[in-house]
């Protein structure tokens, strides 16, 4: 991409046509350009963010008249997820922020702007940001699920040498129970919620939870969650559960939950096999079916596909 310089030393912003052309020729570079731009990291061979092709765009995205940039935190999460920033989260405890990064399933593909005649850069970048916001929103819900399933949450602080467990009836554990119970997914957040900071999980607890709940508790009934949670807590050494498992609402399931079950039945039933690529559904086919047959929006359809798709197929178009 040819970059011209303004007198203020800002690179000239690329247009949508240039971005789409880069996406078709080198999708990894395209993805890196977008993520480093929002995370305010150098791009390519440049040693400084000052020369980033999208700096002029992201410099104007601030909280009011402050010096705080709107997208930096969420785009930085993506940069860490993709290995553009080295993780420093090691040791016995994994911070909740690190867990959010681990649970973020980023499927940023060059689909934006393809069906519009003259999409603007603002529209294009807003769509990219929406995709990232949604991916992080579901990662936050995954953290809430872990708390609801019994993984103890710990409070960590620089002033205390040892993390202390947060009781189930204390915040933010109690809030996260409700978040998972009501499947609260906020797609409009541009920063991580305050409860993320200052809290952590034990890595051994997270590993043990996989044995009791697998990758997700979404398909479990209330009774199954309750039973497994009690057994899980006993396995961790608690003589009794710290709190009862949350109960699910008896209200009619949401259309996304219904769509998820239909996708799993339609595409991942008896005819599906991980060992046979011919049975693997294409992401675009699943998304188009959800849009045309179930009336879901592009964003909703992509979300259902992400949740339904087996881990081994994640990232497969």
N, C-alpha and C positions, 0 to 999 in steps of 0.2 A: 504494500500500500504506500503510495507516494504521499508524503506529508509536507505541506508548505507551512512556513512559520509566519506568524503575525509579529508585529513590532513588539507586542507585549510578551513575546516568547512562548505564547500558547500555541500548540499545534492546531492546524485547521481541523475542524471536526469532520470525520468521515460521514458520508451520507449513507442512506439505507442500501442503495445499490452497491456501494463498496463493501458494506458489511455482509450482504448476501453473497457477493462474489467471493469474499474471503471464506465464508462458511462453506461454500461449495468446493473450494480448492484445498482448504486445510481447516477442518472443523476444530481440531485441537487448538490451533492458533486463534481461531474465532472465539472459542470459549475462554481462552486465556486472556484475550483482549478485553472482553466484557468483565470478567471477574476481577482482574487486576485493576481495571479502571475504577470499579466501585469500591474495591478494597484499598485503593490508593497505594498500589504497589508498582514498581517499575515493570515495563513490558518489553519483551524481546531482549535485545542486547544493551538497552539503555540501563544505566546505573542509577537513574533518578526518575522519580514520578513526574518531574517537571516536563518531560518530553513525551508523556503518555498521550496517544492520539485522542483519548476520551477525557482528558483532564478538564478541558474547557466545559464539558457537559456536567461532570460530577462536581466541579467547583461551585456551580450555581445551585446545587441541590443541598440546601442547608435548612436547619430548623430556624425559621424566621430570619432575624438579623444576626444570629449567633455565629460562632465559629465552628459549630458542630455540623458535620455532614450527615445527611439523612441515611444514606445507604451503606456507610462504611462497615457497621457491625455485621449486618447480614451477609454482605459480600465477602467479608473477612472469614466468616464461617465457611463459605464455599471454597475460598482459597485454601484454608486448612484442610477441608475435606478432599480437595484435589491434589494435596501435597505441595502447593505453591509456597506454603509457610510451614516450617518444621514444628511439629507438636512438642511441647515441653511437659505434657501431662503424663507423668509416670509415678510409680510408687503404689502403695497399698490402696489408695483411694483414687477414684476417677471423678473429677469435678462434674457437676451437672452440665456445665457448658460443653465439656468434652463428650459427654453422653449425647447431647443434642447434635453435635457434629457427627458422631458415629451413627446416629439414627437418621440423619438427613440423607434422603435418596434423591440425588440431583440428576435429573434427566434433561439437561439443557441442550436441546437440539435446535438446528437452524430452521425452525418452522415459522418464526415470526415474520409477518409482512409479506408472505408469499402470495396471498390472495387479494391484496389491495393494490390499486393502481399507483397511488402516490403516497405511501405511508411516510410519516415524518419521523425524524430521529427521536423526538420526544415520545411519540406513540410506541415506537420500536423498543426503546429502553424501558418504558413503563411496563410493557409486556414481559420483558426479561425480569424486571424487578418483581412483578406479580408471581412469576413462576418460582422465583427463589423464596419469596414470602410464603407461598403455599408449602413448599418443601420443608421449610423450617417449622411452619405451623404444625405439620403432621409429626415432625420430630419431637416437638414439645408435647404433643399428645401421647407419643410413645413413652416419654419420661413419666408422664402422669400415670400411664398404665402400669409401669413398673412399681410405682409407689402403691397403687391400688391393689396390685397383686402381692404386696407384702415386702418388697425390697426396702429395707430400712434406709431412711434419708438421714444424712449427717450434716450437722452445722460445722463449718470450718472457718477459722479466723486466724489472723496473724498473731493475735494476742494469746491464743490458746495452743498449747503444744499438741493436744490430742483432740480430734473431732468428737463432738457429742451427738448422740442420737436424738432425732426429733420425734417426739411422741406422735402417735397417729391423730390425736385430737388437738395438736398444736399446728400453727401455721409454719411452713406452707403445706405440710402433709395433708391436713384436712381439706385445704383448697384443691389439691391435686386429686384427692378422692373424687370430689365433685366434678372436676374437669373431665376425668375419664368417664365417670358415670353418665354425664350428659353429652359426651363426645364433643366437647367444646373445642372448636378449631377456629382460631382467629387468623384470617388471612391478610389482615391489614397492618399487622405490626411491622415496624421498620427497625425496632431495637428489641433485644431480648428482655423479657419481663424481669422484674427485680428479683423474683424468687429463684431465678437461675443462679444468681451470684451468691457466693458464700455457702454453697451446699454441695455435697458430694455423695457418691455411693461407694461401698466397698467393692473392689473388683471381684473378690471371691463370692460375694452375694449375687452379683450380676451373673456370674458363671453358673451358680447354683440355680438361679431362677430359670435359666434355659432348660434345665433338666425337668422342671416342674411345669413350665408353661410353653416351652418352645419359643419360636420367634414372636408369637403374638397370642394374646388371650381373646382376640376378637370373636373367635368361633365358639368359645366356651359359654356354657350356661351359668347363671348365677350360682347354682348349686355346685357346679364344677369349680368355679373360681373360689368359692368359699372353702370347699374341701381341700383343694390344692394349696390355697393360701395358708390354711392351718397346718398342713403337713410341711409346707416350706418353712414356716416360722419355727416349727418344732425342730426341723433339720438344722436351722441356724442356731438353735440352743435356747430359744425362748420357751419357758415352761407353759406359757399360754399366749395366744395371739395378742398383739398390742391393741387390736381393734378388730371388729367384725368386718368382713368384706362388704363393700358397697353393694346395694341392690339395684338392679336395673329397673328402669321405668317400664310400666306395663303399657305405655302408650304405643301407638302404631309406629313401627320402625321407620326411619327416614328413608327417602328414596335412594340415597347413596348406599345405605346398608342393604336395601333390597337389590340394588343394581350389583353390588359386590357379590351377593350370593348367586345371582344369575350368571355373572361372568365366571365364577368358579365352577358352576354346574355345566355351563355351555362350553367353556374352553379348557377346563382343567379336570374333566370328568374321566371316565374309564378309558376313553380313547387317547388321553394325553400320556406321554411318557418322556421323562427327562432324557432317556437314552436314545430317543428318536426325534431328530430335529424336524422331521416332516410333520410332527404333531404340535410343534411349538406355534402358538398363535402370534401373529405380527401385531405389534403395538398399534399401528395405524388402523388395522382391521378391527381390533377391540374398541378403540376410541370411536371410530366411525359408526360401529354398531350401537354403541351406547348413545351416541348423539342422535342417530336416526330412529332407533327403535325405542329408546327410553327417554328421549327429550332432554338429555343432559347437555350442559354447556361444554365447550372445549376443555375448560379448566376442571370441571367436575369429572368428565370422562377420563382425563389423564390421571386424576387423583385415584379413581376407582381402579384403573389399570395398574398403577404403581402398587397399591395395596394387595391386589389379587395376584400379581405376577410373582412366581416363586423366586427365591433369592438367586438361584442358579441362572435365571433368565434375566435378571436385572441388567439393564444396559443393552439388552438385545432389542433391536428395532423391530 
